[in-house]
Every structure is written in structure tokens, then in C-alpha cells.
Amino acid sequence: MKTKFIFLLLLGSVLFAKYDNCNFTNRHYEDICKKVVKHGVSYKYANQFLLSYFKTQKYDEITWKYIQPSKIKYHKEKEKQANNVLIKYVPKMVKNLQKYKDVYDYAENKYHVNREIIAAILLKETKLGKIKPTHDAFIVFNTIVTRTKPDTHRNKWLLKMGKTNMASIIEHCYKKGVKPQQCNLASSYAGAIGIPQFMPNSFIYTDSYKGKVADLSKMEDAILSAAKFLHVKAKFDTLIDWKKMPDIPKTEQEWYAYAYKYDNASFCYEKSSKSGKAYQCFSKGKKHLQYMRKYVQKIMRYNNSSNYAVGVIRLAYDAHTLLKTK
């Protein structure tokens, strides 16, 4: 009972104290506070958020387990085995495309991204909303930021990524008028949110079908937001002409065989523009693959994986083919 009283006393001091700075014992919180204040969040809101027991004193052990290098490597190896697992869901994709036809029409006309590509991404991400997230995004990133030591290039990147996403969540909830303790964004263990699995720092690409603020748990807003993301970030502004594509099922299987053979395989790239790392480029010198290569590159802005992008195109192609028979 005494412990509960002390906790309530501390909680009360957080809620009713006056804040006019970003002074924290945790320097990462200072960075986050300064960033959100610069973007219009009040000092009081930023402090209440970052001092909230429910947000910064809770940790996600599953997240911490699965972001370790050994688990990341395992995930990438399993990804190569995924091949055509989702092909059986193409009829459900078509039903989704038919059910939300008006929304897909609107998205295609506004952002010039093929409806089948959008539906394929939503299938890949959450099986069209059937997979429900069970983590809290802010706690996910707080776990990363609190526990990661900046002793390697990867860890420095993790810290920067975590802080950016924590700031984005605070700004998002502040704009929506949500109290810190009520700012609960359900996410994957990696912090991705909603049907299209947006990271919080990608909220700038969201769009609402009929509302003012997008709700990524709603299919209509998920469709429009995925289309806007590809249009703005990937410059996806011309609909795919499926007649110009190569034999997609055949190309997909050839790509997977190539990816099994080379650990550093890439469908599109010969080397990384950031690190300079060399890749075995599958499409290099193959004229019949250059049209597809252009769109694989665009989809890789959504998820930086050749397997992911090729899989999206395969699902989209099959859905397109099935739609023509309906």
C-alpha cells in the first residue's frame, strides 16, 4: 500500500509540475524533447510523455530479443524460403480489391500506383489486416533507445532510428490531442503500425480517405497511405503496364534460385550507394528485365528487400490476371 501511495505521488508530480525546458538525466530523452519542441510540441507535453511511468519505464523483451544480429540473420534466411507462401491468398486479394473498389479507384487516380501493388503490400504486411499487432510502438522504441550502446555502426543507427520514431509518436499524439498515457499505438515487435505497417517516422506519408487524420487500422486509410508512400517516397507515378513485364512466375523462380546461390544477391543493384558494399546483381545485362527492375527498385523503398519487392510484383500480377476473369 505504501509503494502504491509513493507511485501515485510521483505520478501526480509529473502531471501537475510546470516544465519550461528539456533537462533530463537521459541525454537521449533530451534530444527527443528538443526535437519535438522544435516541431511545435509544448515543453509540458514532451516532459509528461518522457517522464510517464507507462511509457518510459516499461520495456519490450520480445523486441529486444528479435533485434539481435543472430535473429536478424535467421529472419533473412527464412525469407528466402518464403517463395510462394502467400500465393494461395490471391483470391482474398481480389475480394479486397472488389470490396474497396471505390477507394482503390481514388488511390490510383490520385497517386498513380497500381491497385494490385497496393493490395499485395497490404497482404504481405498483415494479410490484409488479419494479423493484429500486439506491441506498443513507443515502448518498442524506448526499449531500443534505453538499452542500446553506441559502440558499433549498427547500434548507432538503431539509436538514431529509435529516437526519431519516439519523437514522431509524441508529435503524432500531440497533434491529435491525445494525453501521453493514452497514446497507445499498437505495433509489431519492430514498431511498425497498422495494416500497412508504417514506422512512425513515415506518418508524413499517411492520407485519410474521408477523414482529417489517417487511421492506419482502417482499410480505406491503409490503401490510400500505402499509395501515397510509394508515390512520394519512391516516385511511383506511372501505372505498371503488365504487358511490358517479363514472365513473372518464371522470373520469380529464377530470382529465388539466384538468391539461394549468392548471399549478397540483389535484384537491382551492383553496390550500395551508402556503404559501397558490392552485390551480385540479378538483372545486370538482361534487357528483358529492365522494365521490371525499375518497379522492383520503387517497391524496395517500402521494404528494402529484393525478395519482398519481387514477391509483391508476383502477387500483384496474379491478382491482376484473376481480376480480368471476374
Contacts in CASP RR format, 6 or more apart in sequence:
PFRMAT RR
TARGET T0000
AUTHOR 0000-0000-0000
METHOD contacts of the structure
MODEL  1
MKTKFIFLLLLGSVLFAKYDNCNFTNRHYEDICKKVVKHGVSYKYANQFL
LSYFKTQKYDEITWKYIQPSKIKYHKEKEKQANNVLIKYVPKMVKNLQKY
KDVYDYAENKYHVNREIIAAILLKETKLGKIKPTHDAFIVFNTIVTRTKP
DTHRNKWLLKMGKTNMASIIEHCYKKGVKPQQCNLASSYAGAIGIPQFMP
NSFIYTDSYKGKVADLSKMEDAILSAAKFLHVKAKFDTLIDWKKMPDIPK
TEQEWYAYAYKYDNASFCYEKSSKSGKAYQCFSKGKKHLQYMRKYVQKIM
RYNNSSNYAVGVIRLAYDAHTLLKTK
7 53 0 8 1.000
10 53 0 8 1.000
11 53 0 8 1.000
14 47 0 8 1.000
14 48 0 8 1.000
14 51 0 8 1.000
14 52 0 8 1.000
15 48 0 8 1.000
17 47 0 8 1.000
18 44 0 8 1.000
19 43 0 8 1.000
19 44 0 8 1.000
19 46 0 8 1.000
19 47 0 8 1.000
19 48 0 8 1.000
20 43 0 8 1.000
21 43 0 8 1.000
22 29 0 8 1.000
22 30 0 8 1.000
22 33 0 8 1.000
22 34 0 8 1.000
22 37 0 8 1.000
22 43 0 8 1.000
22 46 0 8 1.000
22 47 0 8 1.000
23 30 0 8 1.000
24 30 0 8 1.000
24 33 0 8 1.000
24 50 0 8 1.000
26 146 0 8 1.000
28 145 0 8 1.000
28 146 0 8 1.000
28 159 0 8 1.000
28 163 0 8 1.000
29 50 0 8 1.000
29 56 0 8 1.000
31 163 0 8 1.000
32 46 0 8 1.000
32 50 0 8 1.000
32 163 0 8 1.000
32 166 0 8 1.000
32 167 0 8 1.000
32 170 0 8 1.000
33 43 0 8 1.000
33 46 0 8 1.000
33 47 0 8 1.000
33 50 0 8 1.000
35 163 0 8 1.000
35 167 0 8 1.000
36 46 0 8 1.000
36 167 0 8 1.000
36 170 0 8 1.000
36 171 0 8 1.000
36 174 0 8 1.000
37 43 0 8 1.000
37 46 0 8 1.000
39 167 0 8 1.000
39 171 0 8 1.000
40 171 0 8 1.000
40 174 0 8 1.000
41 170 0 8 1.000
41 171 0 8 1.000
41 174 0 8 1.000
42 174 0 8 1.000
45 170 0 8 1.000
45 174 0 8 1.000
45 180 0 8 1.000
46 170 0 8 1.000
48 180 0 8 1.000
49 55 0 8 1.000
49 170 0 8 1.000
49 173 0 8 1.000
49 180 0 8 1.000
49 183 0 8 1.000
50 56 0 8 1.000
50 170 0 8 1.000
52 180 0 8 1.000
52 181 0 8 1.000
54 180 0 8 1.000
54 181 0 8 1.000
55 138 0 8 1.000
55 139 0 8 1.000
55 142 0 8 1.000
55 180 0 8 1.000
55 181 0 8 1.000
55 183 0 8 1.000
56 142 0 8 1.000
56 146 0 8 1.000
58 136 0 8 1.000
58 139 0 8 1.000
58 142 0 8 1.000
59 139 0 8 1.000
59 142 0 8 1.000
59 143 0 8 1.000
59 146 0 8 1.000
59 147 0 8 1.000
60 135 0 8 1.000
60 136 0 8 1.000
60 139 0 8 1.000
60 140 0 8 1.000
60 143 0 8 1.000
60 189 0 8 1.000
61 143 0 8 1.000
62 135 0 8 1.000
62 189 0 8 1.000
63 135 0 8 1.000
63 140 0 8 1.000
63 143 0 8 1.000
63 144 0 8 1.000
63 189 0 8 1.000
63 190 0 8 1.000
63 191 0 8 1.000
64 143 0 8 1.000
64 144 0 8 1.000
64 147 0 8 1.000
65 71 0 8 1.000
66 75 0 8 1.000
66 189 0 8 1.000
66 190 0 8 1.000
67 144 0 8 1.000
67 158 0 8 1.000
67 190 0 8 1.000
69 154 0 8 1.000
79 305 0 8 1.000
79 307 0 8 1.000
79 308 0 8 1.000
80 256 0 8 1.000
80 259 0 8 1.000
80 260 0 8 1.000
80 307 0 8 1.000
82 307 0 8 1.000
83 252 0 8 1.000
83 253 0 8 1.000
83 256 0 8 1.000
84 252 0 8 1.000
84 314 0 8 1.000
86 123 0 8 1.000
86 124 0 8 1.000
86 127 0 8 1.000
86 311 0 8 1.000
86 315 0 8 1.000
87 314 0 8 1.000
87 315 0 8 1.000
87 318 0 8 1.000
89 123 0 8 1.000
89 127 0 8 1.000
89 128 0 8 1.000
89 315 0 8 1.000
90 315 0 8 1.000
90 318 0 8 1.000
90 319 0 8 1.000
90 322 0 8 1.000
91 322 0 8 1.000
92 123 0 8 1.000
92 128 0 8 1.000
93 116 0 8 1.000
93 119 0 8 1.000
93 120 0 8 1.000
93 123 0 8 1.000
93 128 0 8 1.000
93 315 0 8 1.000
93 319 0 8 1.000
94 319 0 8 1.000
94 322 0 8 1.000
94 323 0 8 1.000
94 326 0 8 1.000
96 119 0 8 1.000
96 122 0 8 1.000
96 128 0 8 1.000
96 219 0 8 1.000
97 104 0 8 1.000
97 115 0 8 1.000
97 116 0 8 1.000
97 119 0 8 1.000
97 319 0 8 1.000
97 323 0 8 1.000
98 326 0 8 1.000
100 219 0 8 1.000
100 220 0 8 1.000
100 223 0 8 1.000
103 209 0 8 1.000
103 219 0 8 1.000
103 220 0 8 1.000
103 223 0 8 1.000
103 224 0 8 1.000
104 115 0 8 1.000
104 118 0 8 1.000
104 119 0 8 1.000
104 223 0 8 1.000
105 115 0 8 1.000
106 209 0 8 1.000
106 224 0 8 1.000
107 113 0 8 1.000
107 115 0 8 1.000
107 118 0 8 1.000
107 223 0 8 1.000
107 224 0 8 1.000
107 227 0 8 1.000
108 114 0 8 1.000
108 115 0 8 1.000
108 227 0 8 1.000
108 239 0 8 1.000
110 224 0 8 1.000
110 227 0 8 1.000
111 224 0 8 1.000
111 227 0 8 1.000
111 228 0 8 1.000
111 230 0 8 1.000
111 231 0 8 1.000
111 236 0 8 1.000
111 237 0 8 1.000
112 231 0 8 1.000
112 236 0 8 1.000
112 237 0 8 1.000
112 238 0 8 1.000
112 239 0 8 1.000
113 226 0 8 1.000
113 227 0 8 1.000
113 230 0 8 1.000
113 231 0 8 1.000
113 236 0 8 1.000
113 239 0 8 1.000
114 239 0 8 1.000
114 240 0 8 1.000
114 316 0 8 1.000
114 320 0 8 1.000
116 315 0 8 1.000
116 316 0 8 1.000
116 317 0 8 1.000
116 319 0 8 1.000
116 320 0 8 1.000
116 323 0 8 1.000
117 230 0 8 1.000
117 236 0 8 1.000
117 240 0 8 1.000
117 299 0 8 1.000
117 312 0 8 1.000
117 313 0 8 1.000
117 316 0 8 1.000
118 223 0 8 1.000
118 226 0 8 1.000
118 227 0 8 1.000
118 230 0 8 1.000
119 128 0 8 1.000
119 223 0 8 1.000
119 315 0 8 1.000
119 316 0 8 1.000
119 319 0 8 1.000
120 311 0 8 1.000
120 312 0 8 1.000
120 313 0 8 1.000
120 315 0 8 1.000
120 316 0 8 1.000
120 319 0 8 1.000
121 196 0 8 1.000
121 226 0 8 1.000
121 299 0 8 1.000
121 302 0 8 1.000
121 312 0 8 1.000
122 128 0 8 1.000
122 129 0 8 1.000
122 195 0 8 1.000
122 196 0 8 1.000
122 219 0 8 1.000
122 222 0 8 1.000
122 223 0 8 1.000
122 226 0 8 1.000
123 315 0 8 1.000
124 303 0 8 1.000
124 308 0 8 1.000
124 311 0 8 1.000
124 312 0 8 1.000
124 315 0 8 1.000
125 131 0 8 1.000
125 192 0 8 1.000
125 195 0 8 1.000
125 196 0 8 1.000
125 197 0 8 1.000
126 132 0 8 1.000
126 133 0 8 1.000
126 194 0 8 1.000
126 195 0 8 1.000
126 196 0 8 1.000
126 197 0 8 1.000
128 195 0 8 1.000
128 219 0 8 1.000
129 194 0 8 1.000
129 195 0 8 1.000
129 219 0 8 1.000
129 222 0 8 1.000
132 186 0 8 1.000
133 186 0 8 1.000
133 187 0 8 1.000
133 188 0 8 1.000
133 192 0 8 1.000
133 193 0 8 1.000
133 194 0 8 1.000
134 186 0 8 1.000
135 186 0 8 1.000
135 187 0 8 1.000
135 188 0 8 1.000
135 189 0 8 1.000
135 191 0 8 1.000
136 184 0 8 1.000
136 185 0 8 1.000
136 186 0 8 1.000
136 187 0 8 1.000
137 165 0 8 1.000
137 169 0 8 1.000
137 185 0 8 1.000
137 186 0 8 1.000
137 187 0 8 1.000
137 191 0 8 1.000
137 192 0 8 1.000
137 193 0 8 1.000
137 200 0 8 1.000
138 166 0 8 1.000
138 169 0 8 1.000
138 183 0 8 1.000
138 185 0 8 1.000
140 187 0 8 1.000
140 189 0 8 1.000
140 190 0 8 1.000
140 191 0 8 1.000
141 161 0 8 1.000
141 162 0 8 1.000
141 163 0 8 1.000
141 165 0 8 1.000
141 166 0 8 1.000
141 169 0 8 1.000
141 191 0 8 1.000
141 200 0 8 1.000
142 166 0 8 1.000
144 158 0 8 1.000
144 159 0 8 1.000
144 161 0 8 1.000
144 162 0 8 1.000
145 159 0 8 1.000
145 162 0 8 1.000
145 163 0 8 1.000
145 166 0 8 1.000
148 155 0 8 1.000
148 158 0 8 1.000
148 159 0 8 1.000
149 155 0 8 1.000
150 156 0 8 1.000
150 159 0 8 1.000
161 201 0 8 1.000
164 201 0 8 1.000
165 191 0 8 1.000
165 199 0 8 1.000
165 200 0 8 1.000
165 201 0 8 1.000
166 200 0 8 1.000
168 199 0 8 1.000
168 200 0 8 1.000
168 201 0 8 1.000
168 203 0 8 1.000
169 183 0 8 1.000
169 185 0 8 1.000
169 200 0 8 1.000
170 180 0 8 1.000
170 183 0 8 1.000
172 183 0 8 1.000
172 185 0 8 1.000
172 200 0 8 1.000
172 203 0 8 1.000
173 180 0 8 1.000
173 183 0 8 1.000
175 213 0 8 1.000
176 213 0 8 1.000
185 193 0 8 1.000
185 200 0 8 1.000
186 193 0 8 1.000
186 194 0 8 1.000
186 217 0 8 1.000
187 193 0 8 1.000
187 194 0 8 1.000
188 197 0 8 1.000
191 199 0 8 1.000
191 200 0 8 1.000
192 198 0 8 1.000
192 199 0 8 1.000
193 199 0 8 1.000
193 200 0 8 1.000
193 216 0 8 1.000
194 216 0 8 1.000
194 217 0 8 1.000
194 222 0 8 1.000
195 216 0 8 1.000
195 217 0 8 1.000
195 218 0 8 1.000
195 219 0 8 1.000
195 222 0 8 1.000
196 216 0 8 1.000
196 222 0 8 1.000
196 225 0 8 1.000
196 226 0 8 1.000
196 229 0 8 1.000
198 205 0 8 1.000
198 206 0 8 1.000
198 216 0 8 1.000
198 225 0 8 1.000
198 229 0 8 1.000
202 229 0 8 1.000
203 214 0 8 1.000
205 225 0 8 1.000
205 228 0 8 1.000
205 229 0 8 1.000
205 232 0 8 1.000
205 233 0 8 1.000
206 214 0 8 1.000
206 216 0 8 1.000
206 221 0 8 1.000
206 225 0 8 1.000
206 228 0 8 1.000
207 214 0 8 1.000
207 221 0 8 1.000
207 224 0 8 1.000
207 225 0 8 1.000
207 227 0 8 1.000
207 228 0 8 1.000
208 214 0 8 1.000
208 215 0 8 1.000
208 220 0 8 1.000
208 221 0 8 1.000
208 224 0 8 1.000
209 218 0 8 1.000
209 220 0 8 1.000
209 221 0 8 1.000
209 223 0 8 1.000
209 224 0 8 1.000
210 220 0 8 1.000
211 221 0 8 1.000
214 221 0 8 1.000
214 224 0 8 1.000
214 225 0 8 1.000
215 221 0 8 1.000
216 222 0 8 1.000
216 225 0 8 1.000
226 302 0 8 1.000
229 301 0 8 1.000
229 302 0 8 1.000
230 236 0 8 1.000
230 298 0 8 1.000
230 299 0 8 1.000
230 301 0 8 1.000
230 302 0 8 1.000
231 237 0 8 1.000
233 301 0 8 1.000
233 302 0 8 1.000
234 297 0 8 1.000
234 298 0 8 1.000
234 299 0 8 1.000
234 301 0 8 1.000
234 302 0 8 1.000
235 298 0 8 1.000
236 295 0 8 1.000
236 298 0 8 1.000
240 295 0 8 1.000
240 316 0 8 1.000
242 317 0 8 1.000
242 320 0 8 1.000
244 291 0 8 1.000
245 291 0 8 1.000
245 292 0 8 1.000
245 313 0 8 1.000
245 317 0 8 1.000
246 288 0 8 1.000
246 289 0 8 1.000
246 291 0 8 1.000
246 292 0 8 1.000
248 292 0 8 1.000
248 313 0 8 1.000
248 314 0 8 1.000
248 317 0 8 1.000
248 318 0 8 1.000
249 314 0 8 1.000
249 317 0 8 1.000
251 289 0 8 1.000
251 292 0 8 1.000
251 310 0 8 1.000
252 310 0 8 1.000
252 311 0 8 1.000
252 313 0 8 1.000
252 314 0 8 1.000
254 282 0 8 1.000
255 267 0 8 1.000
255 282 0 8 1.000
255 306 0 8 1.000
255 310 0 8 1.000
256 307 0 8 1.000
256 310 0 8 1.000
258 265 0 8 1.000
258 280 0 8 1.000
258 282 0 8 1.000
259 265 0 8 1.000
259 282 0 8 1.000
259 306 0 8 1.000
259 307 0 8 1.000
262 280 0 8 1.000
264 277 0 8 1.000
264 278 0 8 1.000
264 279 0 8 1.000
264 280 0 8 1.000
265 279 0 8 1.000
265 280 0 8 1.000
265 282 0 8 1.000
265 306 0 8 1.000
266 279 0 8 1.000
266 280 0 8 1.000
266 281 0 8 1.000
266 282 0 8 1.000
266 306 0 8 1.000
267 281 0 8 1.000
267 282 0 8 1.000
267 283 0 8 1.000
267 293 0 8 1.000
267 296 0 8 1.000
267 306 0 8 1.000
267 309 0 8 1.000
267 310 0 8 1.000
268 281 0 8 1.000
268 282 0 8 1.000
268 283 0 8 1.000
268 293 0 8 1.000
268 296 0 8 1.000
268 297 0 8 1.000
268 300 0 8 1.000
268 306 0 8 1.000
269 279 0 8 1.000
269 281 0 8 1.000
270 278 0 8 1.000
270 279 0 8 1.000
270 281 0 8 1.000
270 284 0 8 1.000
271 277 0 8 1.000
271 278 0 8 1.000
271 279 0 8 1.000
272 279 0 8 1.000
282 289 0 8 1.000
282 306 0 8 1.000
283 289 0 8 1.000
283 290 0 8 1.000
283 292 0 8 1.000
283 293 0 8 1.000
283 296 0 8 1.000
292 313 0 8 1.000
295 309 0 8 1.000
295 313 0 8 1.000
296 306 0 8 1.000
296 309 0 8 1.000
296 310 0 8 1.000
296 313 0 8 1.000
297 309 0 8 1.000
299 308 0 8 1.000
299 309 0 8 1.000
299 312 0 8 1.000
299 313 0 8 1.000
300 306 0 8 1.000
300 308 0 8 1.000
300 309 0 8 1.000
302 308 0 8 1.000
302 309 0 8 1.000
303 309 0 8 1.000
END
